[in-house]
């Protein structure tokens, strides 16, 4: 059920919908802050950040694969988020 229902919170955990809201709030608070932020986190959190950045539906959560030890680069240009997938060797902080 939890693979199809984004509001399901199995075993008292957090639903995908709740994670998405929490991460969206965190990302929006970063807008306008100077500097870079680095978050080392689980694949579910990264998926939710990507969904928010590209405006995808919550149901798209399961269509994103996050490789272990990968880097996901999200940037806000003052008007919108951009998602830049990168390998660690490709990442250049500006």
Backbone atoms as SQL, in Angstrom:
CREATE TABLE atoms (id INTEGER PRIMARY KEY, chain TEXT, resi INTEGER, resn TEXT, atom TEXT, x REAL, y REAL, z REAL);
INSERT INTO atoms VALUES
  (1, 'A', 1, 'UNK', 'N', 0.813, -1.201, 0.000),
  (2, 'A', 1, 'UNK', 'CA', 0.000, 0.000, 0.000),
  (3, 'A', 1, 'UNK', 'C', 0.857, 1.266, 0.000),
  (4, 'A', 2, 'UNK', 'N', 1.959, 1.275, 0.756),
  (5, 'A', 2, 'UNK', 'CA', 2.766, 2.494, 0.840),
  (6, 'A', 2, 'UNK', 'C', 3.480, 2.799, -0.466),
  (7, 'A', 3, 'UNK', 'N', 3.574, 1.813, -1.380),
  (8, 'A', 3, 'UNK', 'CA', 4.181, 2.061, -2.686),
  (9, 'A', 3, 'UNK', 'C', 3.233, 2.776, -3.642),
  (10, 'A', 4, 'UNK', 'N', 1.957, 2.819, -3.316),
  (11, 'A', 4, 'UNK', 'CA', 0.984, 3.472, -4.195),
  (12, 'A', 4, 'UNK', 'C', 0.268, 4.632, -3.512),
  (13, 'A', 5, 'UNK', 'N', 0.272, 4.662, -2.205),
  (14, 'A', 5, 'UNK', 'CA', -0.431, 5.706, -1.456),
  (15, 'A', 5, 'UNK', 'C', 0.590, 6.626, -0.789),
  (16, 'A', 6, 'UNK', 'N', 0.788, 7.824, -1.346),
  (17, 'A', 6, 'UNK', 'CA', 1.810, 8.741, -0.824),
  (18, 'A', 6, 'UNK', 'C', 1.470, 9.289, 0.560),
  (19, 'A', 7, 'UNK', 'N', 0.235, 9.090, 1.003),
  (20, 'A', 7, 'UNK', 'CA', -0.140, 9.555, 2.343),
  (21, 'A', 7, 'UNK', 'C', 0.006, 8.446, 3.387),
  (22, 'A', 8, 'UNK', 'N', 0.326, 7.234, 2.976),
  (23, 'A', 8, 'UNK', 'CA', 0.501, 6.124, 3.910),
  (24, 'A', 8, 'UNK', 'C', 1.764, 6.330, 4.741),
  (25, 'A', 9, 'UNK', 'N', 1.655, 6.009, 6.017),
  (26, 'A', 9, 'UNK', 'CA', 2.799, 6.121, 6.934),
  (27, 'A', 9, 'UNK', 'C', 2.950, 4.784, 7.665),
  (28, 'A', 10, 'UNK', 'N', 3.524, 3.788, 7.006),
  (29, 'A', 10, 'UNK', 'CA', 3.608, 2.457, 7.595),
  (30, 'A', 10, 'UNK', 'C', 4.461, 2.422, 8.859),
  (31, 'A', 11, 'UNK', 'N', 4.028, 1.606, 9.787),
  (32, 'A', 11, 'UNK', 'CA', 4.750, 1.366, 11.039),
  (33, 'A', 11, 'UNK', 'C', 5.016, 2.657, 11.815),
  (34, 'A', 12, 'UNK', 'N', 4.118, 3.646, 11.686),
  (35, 'A', 12, 'UNK', 'CA', 4.263, 4.891, 12.428),
  (36, 'A', 12, 'UNK', 'C', 5.311, 5.830, 11.852),
  (37, 'A', 13, 'UNK', 'N', 5.777, 5.549, 10.646),
  (38, 'A', 13, 'UNK', 'CA', 6.789, 6.401, 10.016),
  (39, 'A', 13, 'UNK', 'C', 6.176, 7.640, 9.381),
  (40, 'A', 14, 'UNK', 'N', 6.953, 8.303, 8.570),
  (41, 'A', 14, 'UNK', 'CA', 6.532, 9.536, 7.902),
  (42, 'A', 14, 'UNK', 'C', 6.094, 9.201, 6.473),
  (43, 'A', 15, 'UNK', 'N', 4.990, 9.751, 6.051),
  (44, 'A', 15, 'UNK', 'CA', 4.512, 9.503, 4.691),
  (45, 'A', 15, 'UNK', 'C', 5.369, 10.272, 3.684),
  (46, 'A', 16, 'UNK', 'N', 5.310, 9.824, 2.428),
  (47, 'A', 16, 'UNK', 'CA', 6.020, 10.526, 1.357),
  (48, 'A', 16, 'UNK', 'C', 5.499, 11.956, 1.245),
  (49, 'A', 17, 'UNK', 'N', 4.194, 12.126, 1.347),
  (50, 'A', 17, 'UNK', 'CA', 3.606, 13.468, 1.271),
  (51, 'A', 17, 'UNK', 'C', 4.138, 14.368, 2.378),
  (52, 'A', 18, 'UNK', 'N', 4.294, 13.839, 3.584),
  (53, 'A', 18, 'UNK', 'CA', 4.822, 14.641, 4.695),
  (54, 'A', 18, 'UNK', 'C', 6.299, 14.966, 4.510),
  (55, 'A', 19, 'UNK', 'N', 7.076, 14.000, 4.007),
  (56, 'A', 19, 'UNK', 'CA', 8.495, 14.272, 3.744),
  (57, 'A', 19, 'UNK', 'C', 8.612, 15.375, 2.696),
  (58, 'A', 20, 'UNK', 'N', 7.812, 15.274, 1.643),
  (59, 'A', 20, 'UNK', 'CA', 7.858, 16.280, 0.583),
  (60, 'A', 20, 'UNK', 'C', 7.552, 17.671, 1.136),
  (61, 'A', 21, 'UNK', 'N', 6.554, 17.783, 1.982),
  (62, 'A', 21, 'UNK', 'CA', 6.210, 19.091, 2.553),
  (63, 'A', 21, 'UNK', 'C', 7.345, 19.625, 3.427),
  (64, 'A', 22, 'UNK', 'N', 7.936, 18.746, 4.229),
  (65, 'A', 22, 'UNK', 'CA', 9.037, 19.153, 5.117),
  (66, 'A', 22, 'UNK', 'C', 10.234, 19.630, 4.303),
  (67, 'A', 23, 'UNK', 'N', 10.586, 18.912, 3.246),
  (68, 'A', 23, 'UNK', 'CA', 11.736, 19.272, 2.428),
  (69, 'A', 23, 'UNK', 'C', 11.456, 20.524, 1.607),
  (70, 'A', 24, 'UNK', 'N', 10.236, 20.675, 1.097),
  (71, 'A', 24, 'UNK', 'CA', 9.857, 21.877, 0.347),
  (72, 'A', 24, 'UNK', 'C', 9.998, 23.115, 1.240),
  (73, 'A', 25, 'UNK', 'N', 9.563, 23.007, 2.462),
  (74, 'A', 25, 'UNK', 'CA', 9.682, 24.122, 3.409),
  (75, 'A', 25, 'UNK', 'C', 11.150, 24.459, 3.655),
  (76, 'A', 26, 'UNK', 'N', 11.972, 23.433, 3.851),
  (77, 'A', 26, 'UNK', 'CA', 13.400, 23.659, 4.090),
  (78, 'A', 26, 'UNK', 'C', 14.046, 24.337, 2.883),
  (79, 'A', 27, 'UNK', 'N', 13.738, 23.847, 1.670),
  (80, 'A', 27, 'UNK', 'CA', 14.319, 24.440, 0.463),
  (81, 'A', 27, 'UNK', 'C', 13.885, 25.892, 0.292),
  (82, 'A', 28, 'UNK', 'N', 12.625, 26.171, 0.488),
  (83, 'A', 28, 'UNK', 'CA', 12.129, 27.537, 0.301),
  (84, 'A', 28, 'UNK', 'C', 12.756, 28.502, 1.299),
  (85, 'A', 29, 'UNK', 'N', 13.105, 28.024, 2.463),
  (86, 'A', 29, 'UNK', 'CA', 13.785, 28.883, 3.449),
  (87, 'A', 29, 'UNK', 'C', 15.213, 29.210, 3.024),
  (88, 'A', 30, 'UNK', 'N', 15.788, 28.415, 2.155),
  (89, 'A', 30, 'UNK', 'CA', 17.149, 28.663, 1.681),
  (90, 'A', 30, 'UNK', 'C', 17.203, 29.754, 0.621),
  (91, 'A', 31, 'UNK', 'N', 16.085, 30.045, -0.030),
  (92, 'A', 31, 'UNK', 'CA', 16.065, 31.061, -1.085),
  (93, 'A', 31, 'UNK', 'C', 16.470, 32.404, -0.486),
  (94, 'A', 32, 'UNK', 'N', 17.389, 33.059, -1.138),
  (95, 'A', 32, 'UNK', 'CA', 17.835, 34.367, -0.675),
  (96, 'A', 32, 'UNK', 'C', 18.997, 34.319, 0.298),
  (97, 'A', 33, 'UNK', 'N', 19.314, 33.138, 0.810),
  (98, 'A', 33, 'UNK', 'CA', 20.473, 33.025, 1.695),
  (99, 'A', 33, 'UNK', 'C', 21.732, 32.989, 0.843),
  (100, 'A', 34, 'UNK', 'N', 22.770, 33.614, 1.310),
  (101, 'A', 34, 'UNK', 'CA', 24.040, 33.598, 0.590),
  (102, 'A', 34, 'UNK', 'C', 24.787, 32.312, 0.888),
  (103, 'A', 35, 'UNK', 'N', 25.644, 31.927, -0.015),
  (104, 'A', 35, 'UNK', 'CA', 26.490, 30.765, 0.208),
  (105, 'A', 35, 'UNK', 'C', 25.866, 29.480, -0.279),
  (106, 'A', 36, 'UNK', 'N', 26.511, 28.394, 0.086),
  (107, 'A', 36, 'UNK', 'CA', 26.097, 27.063, -0.341),
  (108, 'A', 36, 'UNK', 'C', 25.629, 26.269, 0.866),
  (109, 'A', 37, 'UNK', 'N', 24.754, 25.331, 0.616),
  (110, 'A', 37, 'UNK', 'CA', 24.292, 24.423, 1.656),
  (111, 'A', 37, 'UNK', 'C', 24.561, 23.005, 1.181),
  (112, 'A', 38, 'UNK', 'N', 25.030, 22.188, 2.070),
  (113, 'A', 38, 'UNK', 'CA', 25.283, 20.792, 1.756),
  (114, 'A', 38, 'UNK', 'C', 24.455, 19.955, 2.716),
  (115, 'A', 39, 'UNK', 'N', 23.717, 19.014, 2.161),
  (116, 'A', 39, 'UNK', 'CA', 22.928, 18.099, 2.982),
  (117, 'A', 39, 'UNK', 'C', 23.327, 16.677, 2.628),
  (118, 'A', 40, 'UNK', 'N', 23.749, 15.932, 3.595),
  (119, 'A', 40, 'UNK', 'CA', 24.053, 14.520, 3.415),
  (120, 'A', 40, 'UNK', 'C', 22.850, 13.775, 3.970),
  (121, 'A', 41, 'UNK', 'N', 22.145, 13.061, 3.095),
  (122, 'A', 41, 'UNK', 'CA', 20.862, 12.529, 3.521),
  (123, 'A', 41, 'UNK', 'C', 20.485, 11.274, 2.757),
  (124, 'A', 42, 'UNK', 'N', 19.311, 10.770, 3.050),
  (125, 'A', 42, 'UNK', 'CA', 18.788, 9.543, 2.452),
  (126, 'A', 42, 'UNK', 'C', 18.185, 9.804, 1.073),
  (127, 'A', 43, 'UNK', 'N', 18.080, 8.752, 0.296),
  (128, 'A', 43, 'UNK', 'CA', 17.523, 8.854, -1.058),
  (129, 'A', 43, 'UNK', 'C', 16.100, 9.424, -1.049),
  (130, 'A', 44, 'UNK', 'N', 15.284, 9.087, -0.074),
  (131, 'A', 44, 'UNK', 'CA', 13.908, 9.583, -0.037),
  (132, 'A', 44, 'UNK', 'C', 13.868, 11.108, 0.079),
  (133, 'A', 45, 'UNK', 'N', 14.747, 11.664, 0.868),
  (134, 'A', 45, 'UNK', 'CA', 14.804, 13.118, 1.030),
  (135, 'A', 45, 'UNK', 'C', 15.268, 13.769, -0.272),
  (136, 'A', 46, 'UNK', 'N', 16.243, 13.174, -0.931),
  (137, 'A', 46, 'UNK', 'CA', 16.741, 13.711, -2.196),
  (138, 'A', 46, 'UNK', 'C', 15.649, 13.653, -3.262),
  (139, 'A', 47, 'UNK', 'N', 14.930, 12.534, -3.319),
  (140, 'A', 47, 'UNK', 'CA', 13.813, 12.421, -4.271),
  (141, 'A', 47, 'UNK', 'C', 12.803, 13.543, -4.054),
  (142, 'A', 48, 'UNK', 'N', 12.464, 13.795, -2.803),
  (143, 'A', 48, 'UNK', 'CA', 11.491, 14.846, -2.495),
  (144, 'A', 48, 'UNK', 'C', 12.018, 16.222, -2.875),
  (145, 'A', 49, 'UNK', 'N', 13.292, 16.468, -2.660),
  (146, 'A', 49, 'UNK', 'CA', 13.875, 17.759, -3.045),
  (147, 'A', 49, 'UNK', 'C', 13.806, 17.946, -4.555),
  (148, 'A', 50, 'UNK', 'N', 14.093, 16.900, -5.293),
  (149, 'A', 50, 'UNK', 'CA', 14.013, 16.973, -6.757),
  (150, 'A', 50, 'UNK', 'C', 12.573, 17.219, -7.196),
  (151, 'A', 51, 'UNK', 'N', 11.625, 16.489, -6.620),
  (152, 'A', 51, 'UNK', 'CA', 10.211, 16.687, -6.968),
  (153, 'A', 51, 'UNK', 'C', 9.800, 18.132, -6.768),
  (154, 'A', 52, 'UNK', 'N', 10.196, 18.703, -5.654),
  (155, 'A', 52, 'UNK', 'CA', 9.852, 20.099, -5.372),
  (156, 'A', 52, 'UNK', 'C', 10.525, 21.028, -6.379),
  (157, 'A', 53, 'UNK', 'N', 11.798, 20.784, -6.635),
  (158, 'A', 53, 'UNK', 'CA', 12.555, 21.663, -7.532),
  (159, 'A', 53, 'UNK', 'C', 11.973, 21.695, -8.939),
  (160, 'A', 54, 'UNK', 'N', 11.511, 20.561, -9.432),
  (161, 'A', 54, 'UNK', 'CA', 11.010, 20.521, -10.807),
  (162, 'A', 54, 'UNK', 'C', 9.492, 20.591, -10.883),
  (163, 'A', 55, 'UNK', 'N', 8.825, 20.701, -9.737),
  (164, 'A', 55, 'UNK', 'CA', 7.377, 20.837, -9.726),
  (165, 'A', 55, 'UNK', 'C', 6.637, 19.570, -10.123),
  (166, 'A', 56, 'UNK', 'N', 7.257, 18.422, -9.895),
  (167, 'A', 56, 'UNK', 'CA', 6.629, 17.142, -10.235),
  (168, 'A', 56, 'UNK', 'C', 5.636, 16.736, -9.146),
  (169, 'A', 57, 'UNK', 'N', 4.730, 15.868, -9.507),
  (170, 'A', 57, 'UNK', 'CA', 3.741, 15.396, -8.541),
  (171, 'A', 57, 'UNK', 'C', 4.387, 14.441, -7.546),
  (172, 'A', 58, 'UNK', 'N', 3.773, 14.321, -6.406),
  (173, 'A', 58, 'UNK', 'CA', 4.256, 13.413, -5.370),
  (174, 'A', 58, 'UNK', 'C', 4.300, 11.980, -5.875),
  (175, 'A', 59, 'UNK', 'N', 3.387, 11.627, -6.771),
  (176, 'A', 59, 'UNK', 'CA', 3.344, 10.262, -7.302),
  (177, 'A', 59, 'UNK', 'C', 4.557, 9.936, -8.170),
  (178, 'A', 60, 'UNK', 'N', 5.342, 10.933, -8.537),
  (179, 'A', 60, 'UNK', 'CA', 6.562, 10.697, -9.318),
  (180, 'A', 60, 'UNK', 'C', 7.728, 10.237, -8.443),
  (181, 'A', 61, 'UNK', 'N', 7.529, 10.223, -7.144),
  (182, 'A', 61, 'UNK', 'CA', 8.565, 9.870, -6.185),
  (183, 'A', 61, 'UNK', 'C', 9.291, 8.577, -6.567),
  (184, 'A', 62, 'UNK', 'N', 8.534, 7.554, -6.942),
  (185, 'A', 62, 'UNK', 'CA', 9.111, 6.240, -7.206),
  (186, 'A', 62, 'UNK', 'C', 9.771, 6.141, -8.576),
  (187, 'A', 63, 'UNK', 'N', 9.739, 7.195, -9.370),
  (188, 'A', 63, 'UNK', 'CA', 10.342, 7.177, -10.699),
  (189, 'A', 63, 'UNK', 'C', 11.753, 7.768, -10.714),
  (190, 'A', 64, 'UNK', 'N', 12.263, 8.122, -9.562),
  (191, 'A', 64, 'UNK', 'CA', 13.597, 8.716, -9.450),
  (192, 'A', 64, 'UNK', 'C', 14.504, 7.736, -8.711),
  (193, 'A', 65, 'UNK', 'N', 15.616, 7.378, -9.331),
  (194, 'A', 65, 'UNK', 'CA', 16.611, 6.524, -8.686),
  (195, 'A', 65, 'UNK', 'C', 17.766, 7.389, -8.205),
  (196, 'A', 66, 'UNK', 'N', 18.138, 7.206, -6.966),
  (197, 'A', 66, 'UNK', 'CA', 19.267, 7.930, -6.387),
  (198, 'A', 66, 'UNK', 'C', 20.338, 6.895, -6.046),
  (199, 'A', 67, 'UNK', 'N', 21.471, 6.996, -6.697),
  (200, 'A', 67, 'UNK', 'CA', 22.568, 6.054, -6.459),
  (201, 'A', 67, 'UNK', 'C', 23.258, 6.362, -5.133),
  (202, 'A', 68, 'UNK', 'N', 23.724, 5.330, -4.444),
  (203, 'A', 68, 'UNK', 'CA', 24.501, 5.566, -3.223),
  (204, 'A', 68, 'UNK', 'C', 25.721, 6.435, -3.524),
  (205, 'A', 69, 'UNK', 'N', 26.043, 7.323, -2.610),
  (206, 'A', 69, 'UNK', 'CA', 27.201, 8.214, -2.698),
  (207, 'A', 69, 'UNK', 'C', 27.155, 9.152, -3.900),
  (208, 'A', 70, 'UNK', 'N', 25.965, 9.423, -4.408),
  (209, 'A', 70, 'UNK', 'CA', 25.832, 10.333, -5.544),
  (210, 'A', 70, 'UNK', 'C', 25.691, 11.770, -5.052),
  (211, 'A', 71, 'UNK', 'N', 25.816, 12.690, -5.979),
  (212, 'A', 71, 'UNK', 'CA', 25.665, 14.109, -5.686),
  (213, 'A', 71, 'UNK', 'C', 24.484, 14.632, -6.483),
  (214, 'A', 72, 'UNK', 'N', 23.597, 15.345, -5.819),
  (215, 'A', 72, 'UNK', 'CA', 22.482, 16.008, -6.481),
  (216, 'A', 72, 'UNK', 'C', 22.641, 17.495, -6.232),
  (217, 'A', 73, 'UNK', 'N', 22.709, 18.260, -7.286),
  (218, 'A', 73, 'UNK', 'CA', 22.967, 19.693, -7.211),
  (219, 'A', 73, 'UNK', 'C', 21.676, 20.439, -7.541),
  (220, 'A', 74, 'UNK', 'N', 21.115, 21.138, -6.564),
  (221, 'A', 74, 'UNK', 'CA', 19.928, 21.974, -6.753),
  (222, 'A', 74, 'UNK', 'C', 20.339, 23.420, -6.554),
  (223, 'A', 75, 'UNK', 'N', 19.901, 24.282, -7.455),
  (224, 'A', 75, 'UNK', 'CA', 20.240, 25.709, -7.358),
  (225, 'A', 75, 'UNK', 'C', 18.998, 26.547, -7.599),
  (226, 'A', 76, 'UNK', 'N', 18.946, 27.676, -6.924),
  (227, 'A', 76, 'UNK', 'CA', 17.846, 28.615, -7.128),
  (228, 'A', 76, 'UNK', 'C', 18.439, 29.890, -7.702),
  (229, 'A', 77, 'UNK', 'N', 17.889, 30.363, -8.813),
  (230, 'A', 77, 'UNK', 'CA', 18.450, 31.543, -9.491),
  (231, 'A', 77, 'UNK', 'C', 17.701, 32.829, -9.173),
  (232, 'A', 78, 'UNK', 'N', 16.894, 32.806, -8.134),
  (233, 'A', 78, 'UNK', 'CA', 16.117, 33.987, -7.771),
  (234, 'A', 78, 'UNK', 'C', 14.678, 33.909, -8.240),
  (235, 'A', 79, 'UNK', 'N', 14.421, 33.046, -9.210),
  (236, 'A', 79, 'UNK', 'CA', 13.041, 32.906, -9.679),
  (237, 'A', 79, 'UNK', 'C', 12.586, 31.454, -9.757),
  (238, 'A', 80, 'UNK', 'N', 13.531, 30.519, -9.870),
  (239, 'A', 80, 'UNK', 'CA', 13.129, 29.117, -9.964),
  (240, 'A', 80, 'UNK', 'C', 14.276, 28.203, -9.530),
  (241, 'A', 81, 'UNK', 'N', 13.911, 26.987, -9.192),
  (242, 'A', 81, 'UNK', 'CA', 14.901, 25.967, -8.865),
  (243, 'A', 81, 'UNK', 'C', 15.379, 25.304, -10.145),
  (244, 'A', 82, 'UNK', 'N', 16.623, 24.868, -10.139),
  (245, 'A', 82, 'UNK', 'CA', 17.180, 24.065, -11.227),
  (246, 'A', 82, 'UNK', 'C', 17.798, 22.822, -10.604),
  (247, 'A', 83, 'UNK', 'N', 17.656, 21.714, -11.294),
  (248, 'A', 83, 'UNK', 'CA', 18.248, 20.451, -10.856),
  (249, 'A', 83, 'UNK', 'C', 19.367, 20.096, -11.807),
  (250, 'A', 84, 'UNK', 'N', 20.547, 19.958, -11.288),
  (251, 'A', 84, 'UNK', 'CA', 21.703, 19.582, -12.095),
  (252, 'A', 84, 'UNK', 'C', 22.258, 18.283, -11.510),
  (253, 'A', 85, 'UNK', 'N', 22.046, 17.201, -12.226),
  (254, 'A', 85, 'UNK', 'CA', 22.602, 15.926, -11.781),
  (255, 'A', 85, 'UNK', 'C', 24.100, 15.949, -12.052),
  (256, 'A', 86, 'UNK', 'N', 24.872, 15.451, -11.122),
  (257, 'A', 86, 'UNK', 'CA', 26.324, 15.507, -11.280),
  (258, 'A', 86, 'UNK', 'C', 26.985, 14.344, -10.583),
  (259, 'A', 87, 'UNK', 'N', 28.101, 13.940, -11.127),
  (260, 'A', 87, 'UNK', 'CA', 28.974, 13.010, -10.425),
  (261, 'A', 87, 'UNK', 'C', 29.893, 13.864, -9.551),
  (262, 'A', 88, 'UNK', 'N', 30.429, 13.315, -8.471),
  (263, 'A', 88, 'UNK', 'CA', 31.308, 14.120, -7.620),
  (264, 'A', 88, 'UNK', 'C', 32.435, 14.803, -8.387),
  (265, 'A', 89, 'UNK', 'N', 32.983, 14.152, -9.395),
  (266, 'A', 89, 'UNK', 'CA', 34.080, 14.757, -10.156),
  (267, 'A', 89, 'UNK', 'C', 33.603, 15.905, -11.043),
  (268, 'A', 90, 'UNK', 'N', 32.297, 15.976, -11.318),
  (269, 'A', 90, 'UNK', 'CA', 31.739, 17.036, -12.163),
  (270, 'A', 90, 'UNK', 'C', 31.310, 18.274, -11.368),
  (271, 'A', 91, 'UNK', 'N', 31.162, 18.133, -10.072),
  (272, 'A', 91, 'UNK', 'CA', 30.599, 19.195, -9.254),
  (273, 'A', 91, 'UNK', 'C', 31.593, 20.330, -9.077),
  (274, 'A', 92, 'UNK', 'N', 31.166, 21.515, -9.460),
  (275, 'A', 92, 'UNK', 'CA', 31.965, 22.719, -9.252),
  (276, 'A', 92, 'UNK', 'C', 31.074, 23.742, -8.565),
  (277, 'A', 93, 'UNK', 'N', 31.402, 24.091, -7.352),
  (278, 'A', 93, 'UNK', 'CA', 30.615, 25.072, -6.623),
  (279, 'A', 93, 'UNK', 'C', 31.013, 26.454, -7.104),
  (280, 'A', 94, 'UNK', 'N', 30.010, 27.228, -7.459),
  (281, 'A', 94, 'UNK', 'CA', 30.273, 28.588, -7.970),
  (282, 'A', 94, 'UNK', 'C', 30.079, 29.610, -6.901);
